[in-house]
Amino acid sequence: MKILPSRMRTNRATGKKPLYRRLWFWAGLGIGGGIVASIYGISLIDRTLPDKSELNAVFREQTLTIKAADGTILQQQGEATREQLKLEQIPDTLKKAFIASEDRRFRQHNGVDPQGIVRAGLNNLRSQNVVEGGSTITQQLTRILFLKQEQTIWRKLKEVRLAQKMEQELTKDQILERYLNLVYLGGGAYGVADAAWVYFSKSPDQLSLAQMATIAGLAPAPSLYAPDKNPEAAKRRRDLVLLRMQEDGVITPEQRQAAVQEPLALKSSPPKRVQVESPYFTSYIQKELPKYVSANVLKSGGLVVETTLNPSWQKVAEEAVAKTLRNQGRWENFKQAAMVAIDPRSGEIKAMVGGKDFGKNQFNRVTQAQRQPGSTFKGFVYATAIATGKSPYDSYEDAPFVVDGYEPKNYSENFHGSMNIRDALTRSVNIVAVKVLIDVGFTPTIKLAHDMGITSELKPTYSLALGSNEVNLLELTSAYGSFATQGLHAEPHGITRILNRQGKVIWSANFKSKRALDADSAAIMTWMLRNVVEAGTGGAAQLDNRPVAGKTGTSDEARDLWFIGYIPQMVTGVWLGNDDNHPTDGSSSSAAYTWHEFMEKAVEGMPIEKFPKRPKLEGRKGTIKAQSIKPKQVLNRSIASDDDDDSEGERARNSNSEESGSSRRRRRSRSYSQEEQQASDYTPRRRRRDRSESSSSNSSSKSSTSESSTPRRRARRVESDSPPPRRTRRELPPANSSGSSGSSSSQPSWRDRLRPSQQ
């Protein structure tokens, strides 16, 4: 006989079932397990969701928006919204049209609307078609910002959970504002402002009731209900939205009836987001971004880049460059131009034109073109000399000169005898510049140029003084800005702030100015460079009632035409030339005139500031130590005399034979070093045509009167600033050997003759 356990005997006696056989046990176990599984599932979903802080995102992923200094949009990439509107800027009727169409219980639910889901399902069954969705506006927003569009249960669960979290973090108005700015409405339009423009060429506040209903009806299926592609489907959808608005009490039956009878009246426009303003500048900005944010941040996108560009100055710069190419470019044989304007105190780039036509050629001649700066580089040579303690009135002999086989030549191939540093800079005399470089040394000159902003490699050759080492326009302009700021240099940049998807600043500009040149030397250089504009090669750059300093530059055979000029508040650089390095028939005066055309308009309304006064020259000590070059061989020659006041006897002695002069010139020619010819970047490949104009000299001083002692040599001619265009027939004003700063009376008439016709 089998003996049962006492508990079983008790259960049989009492008629009770074992625990595992009871229904409530399994029901409780199932409910408990379901709760645990739900908690685990929710936690699993939550791990894949964006961080809580990211729920404040106001931009889509994979987008980039570049803005000018005044907030206007220059360029957008990706699924970007051109115009982000505040909720109060959006008409109330348009808001309610979207709510009636997409989420009628928007104000009541917490992100997910079970009633809406049931209602949508019944309506879809009744219509045997998908006529209504169950997703709330909040769910749609989470899908726009964070989720892909795949149709999976996992994606739907994440959408529901994200919507609940978003409702906890944001108010209803914040959610609605983001949705109306981000929802895709077809035709490349993201947000209601874009849609109003794309379909009706209006702003949202100009839309009629029917047009608002048409736009609101696009959200579920933009391609299906697009009024420009499927007008009949668009009308049916519009009428349904109007009906719902009436049912919700938003509009009256009379308003609905009038709107139903209104034609679509489309007036299509391309989406503004595809427009690109200032393309050379925006392409430069995109290349700069990796310096400031990581690759992962760039890849995720959603960035807003705030830049330094002044749109009004940019427009003026583009007009000035276009005018120069249209006029001087035709008859001076150059096809490209570039300009950049910088605030030297902050380093902010205010305008940038990188070429003639970005659509045809994206090469940026401001930042990418490495060209010979010609005589503009003399500014650094003379600045080094002044910083070593030299005086602007220190004199050098402008006469035939050969150093270690290298013989610099003045552009006019004339010589002026003894002249001081200031006059040599004003007239852009090559031989004096090389002699000054020898006195101060390669190393101090190169270091100062780099400290002031030149970033390109500079080689220690004698031709360095004449600008044989290639630089780009941005660094050259920035370096001259150091003169404007009394020796301080701020790195040039175009970005002020970078914001992430949440609108938080992730990087902001904090460039500190650094001392590159002592203030006294910078002030003396500005005083000297003002004379270049007032009485020298830069006369075309003069501005009425405003001091200007600057330097012209022309490389060999006028392949590069430069002018870098500045006022205390702005430094602007201009380059003219050809991409294939083909010689031009122009001069640096054209670059100076282009500078004037831009600056004359850009400075309107800008306070007139004066440059600092020239410091006392007596007893001044240098701040840079000269490291004089020790040439192996130096050959100085005297200037052949041919002055008008020579005596008859002396003139006779000097004119015994043309043959003797020719033989001397041939011997001189044979003394040139072939190695130096090959090393010099200034060796021309062909002789310029019709390029003979001599700088006028002070008729009262024999030392400033000269003639060419050697004929033009193809292999050795190194140009300084070329004279003005032949059509102007302007002679340079006389430079006062004593350093007088008086300006030439011929300047205004010269500019009038240079001024191109208004076209």
Solvent accessible surface area in square Angstrom, and as a share of the most:
residue,aa,sasa,rsa
1,M,233,1.04
2,K,172,0.73
3,I,147,0.75
4,L,47,0.23
5,P,82,0.52
6,S,74,0.47
7,R,191,0.70
8,M,94,0.42
9,R,114,0.42
10,T,75,0.44
11,N,39,0.20
12,R,173,0.63
13,A,88,0.68
14,T,82,0.48
15,G,65,0.63
16,K,129,0.55
17,K,122,0.52
18,P,37,0.23
19,L,94,0.47
20,Y,137,0.52
21,R,146,0.53
22,R,73,0.27
23,L,152,0.76
24,W,154,0.54
25,F,58,0.24
26,W,133,0.47
27,A,49,0.38
28,G,41,0.39
29,L,100,0.50
30,G,48,0.47
31,I,116,0.59
32,G,30,0.29
33,G,39,0.38
34,G,35,0.34
35,I,96,0.49
36,V,102,0.59
37,A,63,0.49
38,S,61,0.40
39,I,110,0.56
40,Y,128,0.49
41,G,25,0.24
42,I,75,0.38
43,S,39,0.25
44,L,65,0.32
45,I,14,0.07
46,D,42,0.22
47,R,168,0.61
48,T,71,0.41
49,L,18,0.09
50,P,34,0.21
51,D,88,0.46
52,K,135,0.57
53,S,51,0.33
54,E,61,0.28
55,L,3,0.01
56,N,48,0.25
57,A,0,0.00
58,V,35,0.20
59,F,28,0.12
60,R,22,0.08
61,E,77,0.34
62,Q,115,0.51
63,T,7,0.04
64,L,22,0.11
65,T,5,0.03
66,I,1,0.00
67,K,54,0.23
68,A,2,0.02
69,A,64,0.49
70,D,94,0.49
71,G,41,0.40
72,T,71,0.41
73,I,25,0.13
74,L,6,0.03
75,Q,24,0.11
76,Q,13,0.06
77,Q,71,0.32
78,G,38,0.36
79,E,84,0.38
80,A,5,0.04
81,T,7,0.04
82,R,28,0.10
83,E,65,0.29
84,Q,71,0.31
85,L,22,0.11
86,K,119,0.50
87,L,19,0.09
88,E,140,0.63
89,Q,100,0.44
90,I,3,0.02
91,P,27,0.17
92,D,78,0.40
93,T,47,0.28
94,L,0,0.00
95,K,29,0.12
96,K,84,0.36
97,A,0,0.00
98,F,0,0.00
99,I,27,0.14
100,A,1,0.01
101,S,7,0.05
102,E,26,0.12
103,D,8,0.04
104,R,71,0.26
105,R,63,0.23
106,F,0,0.00
107,R,118,0.43
108,Q,120,0.53
109,H,13,0.06
110,N,95,0.49
111,G,0,0.00
112,V,21,0.12
113,D,4,0.02
114,P,89,0.56
115,Q,109,0.48
116,G,6,0.05
117,I,86,0.43
118,V,94,0.54
119,R,72,0.26
120,A,4,0.03
121,G,32,0.31
122,L,95,0.47
123,N,35,0.18
124,N,33,0.17
125,L,136,0.68
126,R,173,0.63
127,S,60,0.39
128,Q,170,0.76
129,N,99,0.51
130,V,117,0.67
131,V,49,0.28
132,E,20,0.09
133,G,56,0.53
134,G,27,0.26
135,S,18,0.12
136,T,3,0.01
137,I,0,0.00
138,T,0,0.00
139,Q,2,0.01
140,Q,19,0.08
141,L,0,0.00
142,T,0,0.00
143,R,44,0.16
144,I,29,0.15
145,L,3,0.01
146,F,31,0.13
147,L,23,0.11
148,K,157,0.66
149,Q,113,0.50
150,E,80,0.36
151,Q,155,0.69
152,T,67,0.39
153,I,139,0.70
154,W,110,0.38
155,R,14,0.05
156,K,79,0.34
157,L,85,0.42
158,K,36,0.15
159,E,0,0.00
160,V,41,0.23
161,R,57,0.21
162,L,0,0.00
163,A,0,0.00
164,Q,54,0.24
165,K,54,0.23
166,M,0,0.00
167,E,31,0.14
168,Q,141,0.62
169,E,62,0.28
170,L,10,0.05
171,T,81,0.47
172,K,40,0.17
173,D,67,0.35
174,Q,75,0.33
175,I,0,0.00
176,L,1,0.00
177,E,41,0.18
178,R,29,0.10
179,Y,0,0.00
180,L,0,0.00
181,N,4,0.02
182,L,3,0.01
183,V,7,0.04
184,Y,81,0.31
185,L,0,0.00
186,G,5,0.05
187,G,40,0.38
188,G,15,0.14
189,A,0,0.00
190,Y,18,0.07
191,G,0,0.00
192,V,0,0.00
193,A,4,0.03
194,D,6,0.03
195,A,0,0.00
196,A,0,0.00
197,W,73,0.25
198,V,11,0.06
199,Y,1,0.01
200,F,5,0.02
201,S,25,0.16
202,K,65,0.28
203,S,46,0.30
204,P,10,0.07
205,D,105,0.55
206,Q,112,0.50
207,L,13,0.07
208,S,38,0.24
209,L,37,0.19
210,A,2,0.02
211,Q,13,0.06
212,M,15,0.07
213,A,0,0.00
214,T,6,0.04
215,I,0,0.00
216,A,0,0.00
217,G,1,0.01
218,L,1,0.00
219,A,15,0.12
220,P,71,0.45
221,A,28,0.22
222,P,23,0.14
223,S,89,0.58
224,L,95,0.47
225,Y,37,0.14
226,A,4,0.03
227,P,3,0.02
228,D,70,0.37
229,K,142,0.60
230,N,54,0.28
231,P,61,0.39
232,E,108,0.48
233,A,12,0.10
234,A,3,0.02
235,K,69,0.29
236,R,159,0.58
237,R,15,0.05
238,R,6,0.02
239,D,41,0.21
240,L,58,0.29
241,V,0,0.00
242,L,0,0.00
243,L,62,0.31
244,R,18,0.07
245,M,0,0.00
246,Q,51,0.23
247,E,104,0.47
248,D,65,0.34
249,G,63,0.60
250,V,46,0.26
251,I,13,0.07
252,T,65,0.38
253,P,76,0.48
254,E,126,0.57
255,Q,90,0.40
256,R,64,0.23
257,Q,89,0.39
258,A,66,0.51
259,A,4,0.03
260,V,42,0.24
261,Q,132,0.59
262,E,53,0.24
263,P,89,0.56
264,L,19,0.09
265,A,67,0.52
266,L,59,0.29
267,K,139,0.59
268,S,74,0.48
269,S,21,0.14
270,P,91,0.57
271,P,21,0.13
272,K,59,0.25
273,R,45,0.16
274,V,85,0.49
275,Q,72,0.32
276,V,64,0.37
277,E,80,0.36
278,S,10,0.07
279,P,35,0.22
280,Y,12,0.05
281,F,0,0.00
282,T,2,0.01
283,S,27,0.17
284,Y,17,0.06
285,I,0,0.00
286,Q,52,0.23
287,K,126,0.54
288,E,22,0.10
289,L,4,0.02
290,P,82,0.52
291,K,135,0.57
292,Y,43,0.16
293,V,16,0.09
294,S,62,0.40
295,A,80,0.62
296,N,119,0.61
297,V,52,0.30
298,L,56,0.28
299,K,156,0.66
300,S,52,0.33
301,G,8,0.07
302,G,1,0.01
303,L,4,0.02
304,V,4,0.03
305,V,0,0.00
306,E,40,0.18
307,T,2,0.01
308,T,1,0.01
309,L,0,0.00
310,N,40,0.21
311,P,45,0.28
312,S,70,0.45
313,W,44,0.15
314,Q,9,0.04
315,K,128,0.54
316,V,24,0.14
317,A,0,0.00
318,E,68,0.31
319,E,81,0.36
320,A,6,0.04
321,V,4,0.02
322,A,48,0.37
323,K,25,0.11
324,T,3,0.02
325,L,18,0.09
326,R,83,0.30
327,N,8,0.04
328,Q,1,0.00
329,G,6,0.06
330,R,171,0.62
331,W,75,0.26
332,E,1,0.00
333,N,55,0.28
334,F,3,0.01
335,K,142,0.60
336,Q,22,0.10
337,A,1,0.00
338,A,0,0.00
339,M,0,0.00
340,V,0,0.00
341,A,0,0.00
342,I,2,0.01
343,D,36,0.19
344,P,8,0.05
345,R,121,0.44
346,S,38,0.25
347,G,1,0.01
348,E,42,0.19
349,I,0,0.00
350,K,34,0.15
351,A,0,0.00
352,M,1,0.00
353,V,9,0.05
354,G,0,0.00
355,G,4,0.04
356,K,131,0.56
357,D,58,0.30
358,F,53,0.22
359,G,65,0.62
360,K,177,0.75
361,N,58,0.30
362,Q,96,0.43
363,F,79,0.33
364,N,4,0.02
365,R,4,0.02
366,V,0,0.00
367,T,33,0.19
368,Q,75,0.33
369,A,8,0.06
370,Q,74,0.33
371,R,26,0.09
372,Q,25,0.11
373,P,0,0.00
374,G,0,0.00
375,S,1,0.01
376,T,0,0.00
377,F,1,0.00
378,K,0,0.00
379,G,0,0.00
380,F,0,0.00
381,V,0,0.00
382,Y,0,0.00
383,A,0,0.00
384,T,0,0.00
385,A,0,0.00
386,I,0,0.00
387,A,0,0.00
388,T,28,0.17
389,G,31,0.30
390,K,47,0.20
391,S,29,0.19
392,P,0,0.00
393,Y,81,0.31
394,D,52,0.27
395,S,72,0.46
396,Y,30,0.11
397,E,82,0.37
398,D,0,0.00
399,A,7,0.05
400,P,1,0.01
401,F,9,0.04
402,V,8,0.05
403,V,0,0.00
404,D,47,0.25
405,G,10,0.10
406,Y,0,0.00
407,E,1,0.00
408,P,0,0.00
409,K,3,0.01
410,N,5,0.03
411,Y,13,0.05
412,S,28,0.18
413,E,10,0.05
414,N,23,0.12
415,F,0,0.00
416,H,10,0.05
417,G,4,0.03
418,S,47,0.30
419,M,10,0.04
420,N,6,0.03
421,I,0,0.00
422,R,2,0.01
423,D,4,0.02
424,A,0,0.00
425,L,0,0.00
426,T,1,0.00
427,R,19,0.07
428,S,1,0.01
429,V,4,0.02
430,N,0,0.00
431,I,1,0.00
432,V,0,0.00
433,A,0,0.00
434,V,0,0.00
435,K,25,0.11
436,V,0,0.00
437,L,0,0.00
438,I,18,0.09
439,D,51,0.27
440,V,0,0.00
441,G,0,0.00
442,F,37,0.15
443,T,81,0.47
444,P,8,0.05
445,T,0,0.00
446,I,26,0.13
447,K,124,0.52
448,L,4,0.02
449,A,0,0.00
450,H,74,0.33
451,D,60,0.31
452,M,0,0.00
453,G,9,0.08
454,I,2,0.01
455,T,113,0.66
456,S,19,0.12
457,E,130,0.58
458,L,10,0.05
459,K,115,0.49
460,P,84,0.53
461,T,48,0.28
462,Y,21,0.08
463,S,4,0.02
464,L,0,0.00
465,A,0,0.00
466,L,1,0.01
467,G,1,0.01
468,S,1,0.01
469,N,13,0.07
470,E,87,0.39
471,V,0,0.00
472,N,21,0.11
473,L,2,0.01
474,L,20,0.10
475,E,7,0.03
476,L,0,0.00
477,T,0,0.00
478,S,7,0.04
479,A,0,0.00
480,Y,0,0.00
481,G,3,0.03
482,S,0,0.00
483,F,3,0.01
484,A,10,0.08
485,T,17,0.10
486,Q,80,0.35
487,G,0,0.00
488,L,63,0.31
489,H,27,0.12
490,A,7,0.05
491,E,88,0.39
492,P,26,0.16
493,H,6,0.03
494,G,2,0.02
495,I,1,0.00
496,T,36,0.21
497,R,93,0.34
498,I,0,0.00
499,L,24,0.12
500,N,31,0.16
501,R,18,0.07
502,Q,33,0.15
503,G,32,0.31
504,K,110,0.47
505,V,67,0.39
506,I,70,0.36
507,W,51,0.18
508,S,56,0.36
509,A,35,0.27
510,N,110,0.56
511,F,57,0.24
512,K,142,0.60
513,S,51,0.33
514,K,149,0.63
515,R,133,0.49
516,A,15,0.12
517,L,4,0.02
518,D,31,0.16
519,A,37,0.29
520,D,67,0.35
521,S,0,0.00
522,A,0,0.00
523,A,6,0.05
524,I,0,0.00
525,M,0,0.00
526,T,4,0.02
527,W,45,0.16
528,M,0,0.00
529,L,0,0.00
530,R,76,0.28
531,N,4,0.02
532,V,0,0.00
533,V,1,0.01
534,E,42,0.19
535,A,7,0.05
536,G,3,0.03
537,T,9,0.05
538,G,0,0.00
539,G,1,0.01
540,A,0,0.00
541,A,0,0.00
542,Q,41,0.18
543,L,17,0.09
544,D,115,0.60
545,N,135,0.69
546,R,25,0.09
547,P,22,0.14
548,V,6,0.03
549,A,0,0.00
550,G,0,0.00
551,K,0,0.00
552,T,0,0.00
553,G,0,0.00
554,T,0,0.00
555,S,2,0.01
556,D,6,0.03
557,E,1,0.00
558,A,0,0.00
559,R,18,0.07
560,D,4,0.02
561,L,0,0.00
562,W,2,0.01
563,F,0,0.00
564,I,0,0.00
565,G,0,0.00
566,Y,0,0.00
567,I,0,0.00
568,P,7,0.05
569,Q,25,0.11
570,M,0,0.00
571,V,0,0.00
572,T,0,0.00
573,G,0,0.00
574,V,1,0.00
575,W,3,0.01
576,L,0,0.00
577,G,0,0.00
578,N,10,0.05
579,D,68,0.35
580,D,111,0.57
581,N,56,0.29
582,H,83,0.37
583,P,6,0.04
584,T,1,0.00
585,D,36,0.19
586,G,0,0.00
587,S,0,0.00
588,S,1,0.01
589,S,3,0.02
590,S,0,0.00
591,A,0,0.00
592,A,0,0.00
593,Y,2,0.01
594,T,0,0.00
595,W,0,0.00
596,H,4,0.02
597,E,20,0.09
598,F,0,0.00
599,M,0,0.00
600,E,76,0.34
601,K,101,0.43
602,A,4,0.03
603,V,12,0.07
604,E,132,0.59
605,G,85,0.82
606,M,33,0.15
607,P,98,0.61
608,I,96,0.49
609,E,57,0.26
610,K,172,0.73
611,F,16,0.07
612,P,53,0.33
613,K,186,0.79
614,R,88,0.32
615,P,25,0.16
616,K,168,0.71
617,L,26,0.13
618,E,141,0.63
619,G,78,0.75
620,R,43,0.16
621,K,174,0.74
622,G,37,0.36
623,T,88,0.51
624,I,47,0.24
625,K,168,0.71
626,A,40,0.31
627,Q,100,0.44
628,S,59,0.38
629,I,31,0.15
630,K,172,0.73
631,P,38,0.24
632,K,196,0.83
633,Q,124,0.55
634,V,68,0.39
635,L,69,0.34
636,N,99,0.51
637,R,51,0.19
638,S,98,0.63
639,I,41,0.21
640,A,49,0.38
641,S,46,0.30
642,D,76,0.39
643,D,18,0.09
644,D,137,0.71
645,D,86,0.45
646,D,25,0.13
647,S,64,0.41
648,E,135,0.61
649,G,38,0.37
650,E,61,0.27
651,R,98,0.36
652,A,59,0.46
653,R,160,0.59
654,N,86,0.44
655,S,77,0.50
656,N,126,0.64
657,S,51,0.33
658,E,157,0.71
659,E,127,0.57
660,S,43,0.28
661,G,9,0.09
662,S,33,0.21
663,S,29,0.19
664,R,117,0.43
665,R,79,0.29
666,R,127,0.47
667,R,129,0.47
668,R,30,0.11
669,S,45,0.29
670,R,170,0.62
671,S,51,0.33
672,Y,19,0.07
673,S,33,0.21
674,Q,111,0.49
675,E,137,0.61
676,E,29,0.13
677,Q,23,0.10
678,Q,137,0.61
679,A,63,0.49
680,S,8,0.05
681,D,77,0.40
682,Y,1,0.00
683,T,57,0.33
684,P,13,0.08
685,R,164,0.60
686,R,77,0.28
687,R,119,0.43
688,R,5,0.02
689,R,157,0.57
690,D,103,0.53
691,R,9,0.03
692,S,92,0.60
693,E,43,0.19
694,S,54,0.35
695,S,27,0.17
696,S,33,0.21
697,S,34,0.22
698,N,32,0.17
699,S,113,0.73
700,S,101,0.65
701,S,26,0.17
702,K,134,0.57
703,S,51,0.33
704,S,6,0.04
705,T,48,0.28
706,S,29,0.19
707,E,60,0.27
708,S,44,0.28
709,S,10,0.06
710,T,2,0.01
711,P,67,0.42
712,R,71,0.26
713,R,23,0.08
714,R,139,0.51
715,A,38,0.29
716,R,5,0.02
717,R,9,0.03
718,V,3,0.01
719,E,1,0.01
720,S,5,0.03
721,D,10,0.05
722,S,4,0.03
723,P,17,0.11
724,P,4,0.02
725,P,3,0.02
726,R,98,0.36
727,R,146,0.53
728,T,2,0.01
729,R,206,0.75
730,R,5,0.02
731,E,108,0.49
732,L,22,0.11
733,P,7,0.05
734,P,84,0.53
735,A,6,0.05
736,N,60,0.31
737,S,50,0.32
738,S,78,0.50
739,G,4,0.04
740,S,51,0.33
741,S,57,0.37
742,G,53,0.51
743,S,70,0.45
744,S,19,0.12
745,S,113,0.73
746,S,43,0.28
747,Q,5,0.02
748,P,83,0.52
749,S,47,0.30
750,W,1,0.00
751,R,27,0.10
752,D,91,0.47
753,R,132,0.48
754,L,4,0.02
755,R,91,0.33
756,P,14,0.09
757,S,71,0.46
758,Q,134,0.59
759,Q,124,0.55
